[in-house]
């Protein structure tokens, strides 16, 4: 989750982020020269991503297993190393980092823009039923079923004129009186459910309920919550099956865990069960991607599955139980990784490296720490690996440092670089900030709808999205069938319909992720954020800025 940015102050935030990238992190970003350096005959997004990787290459180095050191050279003869996931043996995890970072930056920026533009606009259930109803949010927006425009006193306003809506045949049929009546009731039921669970009360609070005297209850919903809540509102029974496992006072039977697994699978695919033969008449590809993104970002279902299977695999590899609560709580910190669709890749990479045959002291971060002037200096946050001679303790130190580094430093820098350079490339000085943000949202919305983003992580290992795309956007009957490349069993992918999973570990992982507390990350990196997390880096920022001022 990301902190909110008031669109009225956006220029202040992005200017500060740009200055930090240039003067604080010493990244080679020069906004005045940036637009002129882009080639007109190449896609702008791809060029921005290439600039980003070139400028930020010191932050991640080669990436991959280097974060967990090198393979030892003195491995005894006859010892066979434990199986490393497909990405480790065939490609090397570092080979997929570039795509992983690219895809994450695009979707994270889309999410930030979606929240920034639409969270300040509240609509009533009947407006939701009339203007959007069964349509995907982005489809409805693209086809003018509702309109967002710049307001006089607010950055953005929803056009509340009910006569404005340009109804198509599909939506006019679905926007019936039954829809108007069912929307308030279903949202009220959903709000009551979320309010029962402390860590989900913030979701219920998004559904605002007011009542004056004997008048009927009135609901309003922020527009940015529509993509998720619109799909959840009619599926409270599924949520109850899921939330039941969050209650430690209940006796959890295998049957209830099976219900959890099946309910998650159904909830993940609920958006594909639309009342139409051709789903392309209801939603765009970005609708499908964004719903699954928000579902995973909120409930962490795929992370729970992959963490459970990785703990199972680790136990078999070392012939030791790793199902104690303290260990599960420790590794659950991986849910803080913001790359929602690919964090299971980083998770398995870390677990693959939990072996006696890695030299943890040669990790990428340890090498960084030995350079006090490094821009990635991680002050008092990285424990020296040699403090322990136990393999598991050394690995846990590496894991903690890796998660902290990626969450607190690496991803915020990459995300901010992409957001700043994207805004500098597409914004127009003659337009207002609000209009520039709307234009930027449209650019990314179009990209997600038309590109093959999230279809593949590597040649053989797929994102969850490609399966959903095959279901939702089937090939034409006469289309040439492509040969499907196999996925090796040793790389773990989320597969919720499959109940062959350790129920005891699964229950503990579910509780651990539900109870895990984390602060929202900044939408753009700021001086306040640096001061909270990096004393050394904040000092270098001040020194760099002073040197820049003295040189003018």
Secondary structure, 3 states (H helix, E strand, C coil): CECCCCHHHHHHHHHHHHHHHHHHCCCCCCHHHHHHHCCCCCCHHHHHHHHHHHHCHHHHCCCHHHHHCEECCCCCCCCCCCCCCHHHHHHCCHHHHHHHHHHHHHHHHHHHHHHHHHCCCEEEHHHHHHHCCCCCHHHHHHCCCCCEECCCCCCCEECCCCCCCCCCHHHHHHCCHHHHHHHHHHHHHHHHHHHCCHHHHHHHCCEEEECCCCCCCEEEEEHHHHHHHHHHCCCHHHHHHHHHHHCCCCCCCHHHHHHHHHHHHHHHCHHHCCCCCCHHHCCCHHHHHHHHHHHHHHHCHHHHHHHHHHHHHHHHHHCCCCCCHHHHHHHHHHHHCCCCCCHHHHHHHHHHCCCCCEEHHHCHHHHHHCCCCCCCCCCCCCCCHHHCCCHHHHHHHHHHHHHHHHHHHHHHHHHHHHHHHHHHHHCCCCCCHHHHHHHHHHHHHHHHHHCCCCCECCCCCECHHHHHHHHHCCCCCCCCCCCCCCCCCCCCCCCCCCCCCCHHHHHHHHHHHHHCCCCCECCCCCHHHHHHHCHHHHHHHHHHHHHHHHCC
